[in-house]
Amino acid sequence: MRHLLDLQLGDRIITLMAALVLVLQIAMVAQRRIVAHIRIFAAQSALLAAIAATIAWFNHAPHVYIVAVLTLVVKVVLVPILFKRLVERIKISDEIEPIVNVPLSVVISGGLTLLGYVVAESFYRPDEATSPTGLGHNALAVAISLFLIGFFTMINRRKALSQVLALLSLENGLFLAAISLTYGMPLIVELGVFFDVLVAAMVLSILVYRIRETFESMDVSLLRRLRG
Amino acid sequence: MLLIALLLVPVITAAAAYFARRRVVMEIANLVGFAAFFLLAVALAGKVLADGTVSLANGFFYADALSALMILLTAGVSLLCAAYAVGYLRADERTGVLDELDAEGDKAIARLRMYYTLTPLLVFSMLFVTVANNLGVMWAAVEATTLASVLLVTFYGRITSLEAAWKYAIIGGVGLSMALFGTVVAYYAAHQLAGSDALAGLNWSVLVQHAGQLDKQSMRLAFVLILLGYGAKAGLAPMHTWKPDVYSEAPVPSAAIMSTAMLNCALYALIRFYILTSRCLGPEFPGRLLLIFGMLSMGIAVPFVLVQKNYRRLLAYSTIDHSGIMVTALGIGSMMGSLGLMLHMTFHTVAKSLLFLCAGNVYQHFGTDVFAKIKGGVMKAMPLTGVVFLMALLAVVGMPPFSLFQSEFLIVRAAFVHGHVLVGVLFVLFGAGVFTGALMHVSGMILGPGGEVAAAPKQPWRNGSLVAMAVVLVVIGFWIPGPLLELIHRAAAVVSGYTS
């Protein structure tokens, strides 16, 4: 049992999973089909729930378990179901057309990951033993990279629904940052954030549906009537 | 007790409107609900004046003079808009606007239900922003204001309103995710405080007492993220682009609430973080950033006001200008700047909501919001609206003897006193630009010769609320009731940190 309480092991497990999260984020950048996009988002969220559970185990922070369960319920089950039903209702499975082509997008994402590591370095203080960044120092770098890549993906997509998915993956980055910096926010804050994510997903899918109905397209670059 | 009642009233109002079957019931629910809300807000302000702060549930809810002032302003605007909305939406129903723009086959009554349910929910989330002590909960409430108002923007279901709502949702979403990142970093900065437990770790009232011990490097990053995030919500340049679209597409009473009370809420969130940051790092660092964004917002409004073709968009650019003014006042800091900020917030809330309501009257009568199509004649067709519109506009562009002149003068004086000469000069220049543009366009529309326009019919609800607010606007230019002035002074003291 003793090795299950070893912080070094915990750090390695978290680093591994954070790396997978990053791989999925880049896969999302490269993905061209919207249904696959939704699946990748669900898989990424499932990994985040696993990271939360791992942190809860190694740091004896029981309230983080609740956060892990909430992540599973909201981001792995509810939001993907909501979006899949939306895709069926508006009958689209057409390809996402990125503005920058896929190989270049992946290269840019690589650059943003580097930037994430540079920013995360400024938080790393190995001399402070009590600092929670002792666990999951890599996770913070990954979190900042997720945030930046999500931002880039939003700019890079024309389709309304894929912009929403990019926004949600950006939020996943924030979740990872919160959990690796401070073992997650206070529970009440996490509850508020999850509630907002769920409501935002619903509101945005109503909007996407109505844009699709009105324009016969989800291409938001058609939304350019209001000027000046 | 008072706080619980305040929180319950909008929720009950929303529920009553949601389950109502007839329009009259929804209207009464909103009117009664917001009247009660206003009375409770006044009572809360009284209690805060007497006791200093009011808190509840181990400090989960916390209201000081700053919160009480915000709640009072929110309550006033929402009561005004509830009365105005009755006449406004009835007129929309009569002219059939609600039926013909039907995308999904819902009847006009479904639209009305949406309006009368979402508005109390919007007010509820704005209230939650101002009474939440925990900065993370405050963030969630700010996000909730965006979510409640996005669907209000799509009220008319036009192509352009979908565009506006989409822009708003995306810019708001990205902005607020930055604010959440900032909140996380601030929590990290506070995490190393000795004796901070998991629950109170983000409570503002706790943090502000230990601001000096917060991790400086992290607070610096947190403030930048927060400024970008809540700045996008407040419509500071260059994140302002959603504002003209949203304010010109949303139903007029919603636009009035969003451009005053919701702007106040976003600034309120920013102010809370400013207080923490300036106590942690000294006022120079946050102040400089705020001044840059303030000047940029004021400056960017000028050309758009000068060449504006649409009066509702003109009002939106004026709001961008004013959020720049308020951020500048915050950046100048000190007691004088903070007092200017609080006075300006109060005066702007009164004058700008009035302006939007006047614009709503003109829009409903003439059926367009483009200057070129109206060509004057507002004064002939609707004299009351014309007079109030012009008066409120003079107030908003800072013409004495109206109140906004006083607050802007105070802010400029604070700028010069504290050595921000360039800021003071630019402030006056930009102010003059907006003054010229707004007055030129709007006075032409109201006083111009115009064609043959039918006189407007009687509009008791709309004109009644207009006159009531116009009286308030004139009176506060000369006399502010003692307790309100005291509340404003105390709120300014909270901002500048001269209290305990």
Interface residues (C-beta under 8 A of the other chain):
Chain A: H63 S122 F123 E128 T130 S131 P132 F147 F151 M154 A160 Q163 L167 L170 E171 L174 A177 A178 L181 T182 M185 P186 L187 I188 V189 G192 V193 F195 D196 V199 A200 V203 L204 I206 L207 R210 I211 E213 T214 F215 V220 L223 R224 R225 L226 G228
Chain B: F60 A103 E104 N134 G136 V137 W139 A140 A141 E143 A144 L147 V150 L151 T154 G157 I159 T160 L162 E163 A164 A165 W166 K167 A169 I170 G173 V174 S177 L180 F181 T183 V184 V185 Y187 Y188 H191 Q192 A198 L199 G201 L202 Q217 S218 P244 D245 S248 E249 F304 V307 Q308 K309 N310 R313
